[in-house]
Amino acid sequence: MPELPEMQALAERLDTAVSSRTLTRADLLGFSSLKTVAPGPGELVGSTVASIGRRGKYLVVALQGGRRILIHLSQGGRLDLEVPPKVTKPRGALVRLVLGDLALLVREHGTQRKAGWWVLEAGDDGPLATLGPEPDEADFETRILSGDSTRHLHTVLRDQHFVAGVGRGYADDSLNRAKLSPFASLRGLAAEQRGVLVDAVRSVMAEALERERRREGGLSEPRLGERFLVHNRAGQPCLQCAETLRVVQFDSHEVVYCPRCQTKGRVLADRRLSRLLR
């Protein structure tokens, strides 16, 4: 899933490519992908793009006059730049936004259909209204330093209401860097560990953004997992200690961790066969 670094770098590239362009066509290619009813896509034609930014994992296309288009790529969503625009409907296509001789095509790999887009009137924040602070904001640090949640740290970091922009991948990477168990809780952390966690999240995200800024064009690769340092690398050596990284499988996701660095040598191979580490 594209997370904050991927979406921020993508927003910067798109802002350079399409700001001040006029929307000449908005093709709805996947009916269920549009999460709002009004304004309709046709009402956007003739609007000029003021800027493209990001909030959490959402791409925010600001139009002159105050309307905004939000795009959330979810797990398998990708965004291609088409030059010149095409008229075909690729497999998994959701929407094509045509801006003269260039188009933004949003499509989704895999079988899940969770990616989507919103058209918001001026003053309407839509799904942005419930997002938590960004990792570099003071409120995120306050929440970590003073929080007493008993939920697993991995769950807390993935909660977009708690902190916006962090997903499964960078939660794995951040907790490994902080040398904290994904199954520990905020309530159980000492003050020093909390500070280390804040620094780890911020440094992991900043380094990832620096790497992503070297990318060109859209964000179209079917798989993006190779960008992580820990996530998706179970069975490979931990970059901090060379111990073999382990994985815990859940129904909808997995957690990758280093037993030596994060869980005092304890291994949780399968949540169905072992009790959760604390």
C-alpha positions, 0 to 999 in steps of 0.5 A: 500500500502506498503510504505517506512517503510515496503519496507525498513524493507523488503529489510533488511530481504531479503538482509540477506536471499538472498545476494550472492545467484545465480539466477537459474530461473526467471519465468514471471507469469504475462506478463503485470507486466514486465515493460521493454523489455531488458534484458529479464528475461532469461538473469538474470539466473546465476547472483549473488545477490550483495545486496537488498536495497530500493529507495522510495517504490521500492525494488532494487535487485542489481546484480553483474555486475551492472544490477538491478531488481526493484519491486514495489508492488503498492496497493495490491502487496505482496512478499512471501518467498518460501522455497523450491520454488514452480512451481505453479502459484498462483492467482495474481502471477507476477514473481517468482525469484528462488535462489537455495532452496529459491524463491521470489514470487511477487503476487497481491491481489484484481482486480487492476493490478498495481504492477510491476517489471523492469530489468535495465541495469547498469547505467539505473535508470528507474523509480528511476530517477524521484523520489524526496528526502527521508524524512530524506534527507536535500532536503526534509526539504528544500522543505517543509520550502521554498515551496509555492505550493497551492496543498493540503498537503495530495497531496504534501506528496503523490507526489513521485516526491516531496518526495519518500516513503510516501503514503496515510497511512503515509500522514494521520498519519503525518498530524495528528501528525503535527495537520495540515489540509490535505486540507491546502497548503504549501503556507498557512503554517507559518514557525513554522508549516513547521518545525512541519510538517518536524518533524512529517513526519520523526518521523512517518516514523522512528517509523513505520520502528522500528515496521516493523523491528520486522516482519519476512519473506516476506510481504504477508498479504492481508491487512496491514492497521492495522499498521497505527495510523490514516489511515483506522481508521475512526470512531475510537478515535484520539490518540491525543485527543479522538475525532472521526476520520473522513474520506473524500472519493475520487474516488481513495483514502480516507483521514482520519483526526481529526476535533479537532486536524486538522481542527478547529472542522470543518467536511468535511463528503463528498467532493461532498456535502461540500466545501473543508476545507482550 
